Amino acid sequence: MFQRCKTLCLTPSIQSRYKSVLSKAQVREKRNLLFEEEKSKQNNMRRIEKIDVKYKSPIEEIKLVMNKGLSTPTDCAKHISEGVTKVSALAFVDGSPWDMNRPLTSQCELKLLNLLSPENKVVNIAFWRTCSFILGAVIDIAFKPDVKVHLHSFPIPVIKSGSFTYDVHLELDDWKPTNQEMRALSAQYMKFVNQELPIERIETTEIVALNMFQDNPFKTEQIPNIAKSNNNKVTLYRIGDHVDISKGPMIGNSSLIGRCTIAAVHKIPDKEYLYRFQGVALPKGVLLNQFAYGLLENRAKKLNNVTWFFQTDDNNEDENFAEVSIRN
């Protein structure tokens, strides 16, 4: 943990321009509670209605009878087999990417994709996005209570960039983490994903989202524009007790993430207290020797220049669209 690392333990508390009456733990608890209340409210508003779901795989077709607005692709997978449930990362519902833990809303044709599926571009992007989401969760709890941390944003995944990222407002002057601190961060990341946590999704209103993130000045500034570009809705994801904003989709469970390294932290030029955290990860079950994995780690240490912008339905899954924002 960073709390044991010499540099951070000796860092004095910095007077923040962004004050909160709640502690970090209380902020997480509040967001988690509001997420759960919104999820329960939406579920309680739905009337139980049966829908037909046609599951298609290369070897079989199965007709499932599920509950509209309540049953998810994960629930469908449980009716098929334990093996399918363990490896399914993302669903296709009537040909469109769909989160594994997102309720099905109508009769549909369902495909379940693993991280080695032929449609791997979409799955890989969801994997990379999920890694960024979890990186934010780890950073949010990694620092001592007197260090002010605000999660800012993470760009659309561009796999060719070589790393997943999260930009963080971290009130430490020109912080350069030691090798010990980087190893501690990587260990905390692995500990987090090894909890095998499901990744949940809800859509909510701008008002609810603003209430959840009122302690984060960057998210509160972003939320109105996000809602405006997304039919007045804000999409939220939760893993454990961590809640964040993302267009999605993401993979269904942290158990699908294997070896990973938080490779670098870069101070973003001309941005006060803004740092870019970068990492690299492999899907569970994908094995590389130390030399090959070291090449990936070295690539991930280079500053990733992908820039963040509001995602819309038009650019959500287009990696090439995001590439125009790379400056190198």
C-alpha positions in Angstrom: 0.0 0.0 0.0 1.1 3.6 -0.7 0.6 4.4 3.0 3.8 2.4 3.8 5.8 4.1 1.0 8.3 6.6 2.4 7.7 9.3 -0.2 4.0 9.5 0.4 4.2 9.1 4.2 6.5 12.1 4.3 4.3 14.3 2.0 2.7 17.1 4.0 -1.0 17.7 3.7 -1.7 20.2 0.9 -4.3 22.8 1.2 -7.0 21.9 -1.4 -9.1 24.3 -3.5 -11.7 21.5 -3.6 -12.8 20.9 -0.1 -15.3 18.2 1.0 -17.0 17.8 4.3 -17.0 14.0 3.8 -14.0 11.7 4.0 -12.9 9.5 1.1 -14.6 6.5 2.6 -17.8 8.4 3.3 -17.9 9.7 -0.3 -17.5 6.1 -1.7 -20.2 4.9 0.8 -22.6 7.7 -0.3 -22.1 7.0 -4.1 -22.5 3.3 -3.5 -25.7 3.8 -1.5 -27.2 6.2 -4.2 -26.3 3.7 -6.9 -28.0 0.9 -5.0 -31.1 3.0 -4.4 -31.4 4.0 -8.0 -30.9 0.4 -9.2 -33.5 -0.9 -6.7 -36.0 1.9 -7.8 -35.6 1.0 -11.4 -36.1 -2.7 -10.7 -39.1 -2.1 -8.6 -40.8 -0.1 -11.3 -40.6 -3.0 -13.8 -43.6 -5.4 -14.1 -42.6 -9.0 -14.4 -43.0 -10.0 -18.1 -41.5 -13.1 -19.9 -39.5 -12.7 -23.0 -38.0 -15.3 -25.4 -34.2 -15.1 -25.8 -32.6 -17.1 -28.6 -29.1 -18.0 -27.7 -26.8 -18.7 -30.6 -23.3 -20.2 -30.6 -21.2 -21.9 -33.3 -22.4 -25.3 -32.0 -25.9 -24.9 -30.8 -29.1 -22.8 -30.5 -31.1 -22.6 -27.2 -34.4 -20.9 -26.5 -34.5 -19.3 -23.1 -37.5 -17.8 -21.3 -36.3 -14.9 -19.2 -37.7 -11.9 -17.3 -37.9 -8.6 -19.2 -36.0 -5.8 -17.6 -34.5 -8.1 -14.9 -32.7 -11.0 -16.5 -29.2 -10.3 -17.9 -26.9 -12.1 -20.3 -25.1 -13.4 -17.2 -28.4 -15.0 -16.1 -28.8 -16.5 -19.5 -25.2 -17.9 -19.4 -26.0 -19.6 -16.0 -28.8 -21.5 -17.7 -26.5 -22.7 -20.5 -23.4 -24.0 -18.6 -20.9 -23.1 -15.9 -18.1 -23.0 -18.5 -20.0 -20.4 -20.6 -20.7 -18.3 -17.5 -17.0 -18.2 -16.5 -15.6 -17.2 -19.9 -18.3 -14.8 -21.2 -17.0 -11.3 -21.3 -19.5 -9.4 -23.4 -22.8 -10.1 -25.1 -24.2 -9.2 -28.5 -27.9 -8.5 -28.3 -29.5 -8.4 -31.8 -26.0 -7.7 -33.1 -25.1 -4.8 -30.7 -22.6 -4.9 -27.9 -24.3 -5.4 -24.5 -22.9 -5.6 -21.0 -23.2 -9.0 -19.3 -24.9 -7.6 -16.3 -27.3 -5.2 -18.1 -30.9 -6.3 -18.1 -32.5 -7.4 -21.4 -35.3 -5.2 -22.5 -37.1 -7.2 -25.2 -37.2 -10.5 -27.1 -33.8 -10.9 -28.7 -31.1 -13.0 -30.2 -28.2 -13.4 -27.9 -24.5 -14.2 -28.5 -21.9 -14.5 -25.8 -18.4 -13.5 -26.5 -15.2 -14.4 -24.7 -11.9 -12.6 -24.9 -10.8 -14.9 -27.8 -14.0 -14.5 -29.8 -13.7 -13.7 -33.5 -15.4 -10.3 -32.8 -12.4 -9.6 -30.6 -12.0 -5.9 -31.5 -15.2 -5.0 -29.7 -14.3 -7.3 -26.8 -10.7 -6.0 -26.6 -12.0 -2.4 -26.4 -14.4 -3.3 -23.6 -11.5 -5.1 -21.8 -9.2 -2.1 -22.1 -12.0 0.3 -20.9 -12.7 -2.0 -17.9 -9.0 -1.9 -17.0 -9.1 1.9 -17.0 -12.3 1.8 -14.8 -10.6 -0.5 -12.3 -7.5 1.6 -12.3 -9.6 4.6 -11.2 -11.0 2.4 -8.4 -7.5 1.5 -7.2 -6.1 5.0 -7.3 -9.1 6.3 -5.4 -8.2 4.2 -2.3 -4.4 4.0 -2.7 -3.3 7.3 -1.1 -3.3 8.5 2.4 -6.4 10.4 3.6 -4.6 13.7 3.7 -3.7 13.6 0.0 -6.5 15.1 -2.1 -7.4 12.8 -5.0 -10.1 13.5 -7.7 -10.6 11.1 -10.5 -10.9 13.2 -13.7 -11.5 10.9 -16.8 -10.2 8.2 -19.0 -10.0 8.3 -22.8 -11.7 6.0 -25.2 -9.5 2.9 -25.4 -7.0 2.8 -28.3 -5.3 -0.5 -28.1 -2.5 0.6 -30.5 -1.4 3.2 -27.9 -0.1 0.3 -25.8 -1.7 1.2 -22.4 -4.9 1.8 -20.6 -5.0 5.1 -18.7 -6.7 7.2 -16.1 -6.2 11.0 -15.6 -6.2 12.0 -11.9 -6.2 15.3 -10.1 -3.6 14.5 -7.4 -2.5 17.3 -5.2 1.2 16.4 -4.9 3.7 18.8 -6.4 5.7 17.2 -9.3 5.2 13.7 -7.8 7.6 11.1 -9.3 6.6 7.7 -7.8 9.4 5.4 -6.8 9.8 1.8 -8.1 8.5 0.6 -4.7 5.4 2.8 -5.1 4.7 1.5 -8.6 5.1 -2.1 -7.5 2.7 -1.3 -4.6 0.1 0.1 -7.0 0.4 -2.9 -9.3 0.0 -5.2 -6.3 -3.1 -3.3 -5.2 -4.5 -3.6 -8.7 -4.0 -7.4 -8.8 -5.5 -7.7 -5.4 -8.6 -5.8 -6.5 -9.2 -7.8 -9.7 -8.6 -11.1 -7.9 -11.7 -10.5 -5.8 -13.7 -11.6 -9.0 -16.2 -8.7 -8.7 -19.1 -8.3 -11.1 -19.3 -5.0 -13.0 -22.8 -3.5 -12.9 -24.4 -0.8 -15.1 -27.3 1.6 -14.7 -28.6 4.6 -16.6 -29.7 7.5 -14.5 -30.7 11.2 -14.8 -28.3 14.2 -14.7 -29.7 15.2 -11.3 -29.0 11.8 -9.7 -25.5 11.7 -11.2 -24.7 15.2 -10.0 -25.8 14.2 -6.5 -23.5 11.2 -6.6 -20.5 13.2 -7.8 -21.0 16.5 -6.0 -17.7 16.0 -4.2 -15.8 15.8 -7.5 -15.5 19.1 -9.3 -14.4 17.6 -12.6 -17.2 15.0 -12.8 -19.8 17.6 -11.9 -18.5 19.8 -14.7 -18.6 16.9 -17.2 -22.0 15.5 -16.3 -24.3 18.1 -18.0 -22.4 17.7 -21.3 -22.4 13.9 -21.0 -26.2 13.9 -20.4 -26.8 16.3 -23.3 -25.0 14.0 -25.7 -26.7 10.9 -24.4 -30.5 11.6 -24.5 -30.4 13.3 -21.1 -29.0 10.1 -19.4 -25.8 9.4 -17.7 -24.4 5.8 -17.7 -22.8 4.7 -14.4 -20.8 1.6 -13.6 -20.1 0.0 -10.3 -17.4 -2.6 -9.1 -17.3 -3.3 -5.4 -18.1 0.0 -3.8 -16.6 2.1 -6.6 -18.9 4.0 -8.9 -17.8 5.9 -12.0 -19.1 7.3 -15.3 -18.5 5.6 -18.6 -20.4 5.1 -21.9 -19.4 1.5 -21.9 -19.7 -1.4 -22.6 -17.4 -3.2 -20.2 -16.6 -6.8 -19.5 -18.8 -8.6 -17.0 -16.4 -9.5 -14.2 -12.9 -8.6 -12.9 -12.0 -12.4 -12.9 -11.4 -12.1 -16.7 -8.4 -9.9 -16.1 -5.1 -11.8 -15.7 -1.5 -10.4 -15.4 -1.3 -6.6 -15.1 1.1 -3.9 -14.4 0.7 -0.2 -13.6 3.6 0.9 -15.7 3.9 4.6 -15.4 2.6 7.9 -14.0 3.2 11.0 -16.0 2.6 14.6 -15.0 0.5 16.2 -17.7 2.2 19.4 -19.0 0.5 22.7 -18.3 -2.2 21.1 -16.1 -1.9 21.7 -12.4 -1.9 18.5 -10.3 -3.1 16.4 -13.3 -1.4 13.0 -13.6 -1.9 10.3 -16.2 -1.7 6.8 -14.8 -0.9 4.1 -17.4 -1.1 0.3 -17.3 -1.1 -2.9 -19.3 -2.9 -6.1 -18.8 -3.6 -9.5 -20.3 -6.8 -11.5 -20.3 -6.9 -14.4 -17.8 -5.4 -17.5 -19.4 -3.2 -15.6 -21.9 0.4 -16.4 -21.0 3.5 -14.6 -22.2 7.1 -15.2 -21.2 8.9 -12.6 -19.2 10.7 -11.1 -22.2 7.6 -10.7 -24.3 5.6 -9.2 -21.3 8.5 -6.9 -20.6 8.2 -5.5 -24.1 4.6 -4.7 -23.3 5.5 -3.1 -20.0 8.2 -0.9 -21.7 5.7 0.2 -24.3 3.2 1.1 -21.6 5.7 3.3 -19.9 5.7 5.8 -22.8 3.4 8.7 -22.4 0.1 7.8 -23.9 -1.1 10.9 -25.8 -4.7 9.9 -26.4 -7.0 12.8 -25.4 -10.3 12.6 -23.6 -13.6 13.9 -25.0 -17.3 13.3 -24.5 -18.4 10.0 -26.0 -21.6 9.8 -28.0 -23.4 7.0 -29.7 -21.7 7.8 -32.9 -18.1 7.4 -31.7 -18.5 5.0 -28.8 -16.9 1.9 -30.4 -14.8 3.5 -33.1 -11.2 3.1 -32.2 -10.1 4.9 -35.4 -12.1 8.0 -34.3 -10.2 8.1 -31.1 -6.9 7.8 -32.9 -7.2 11.2 -34.5 -6.6 12.5 -31.0 -3.1 10.9 -30.7 -0.4 13.4 -31.1 2.4 11.0 -31.9 
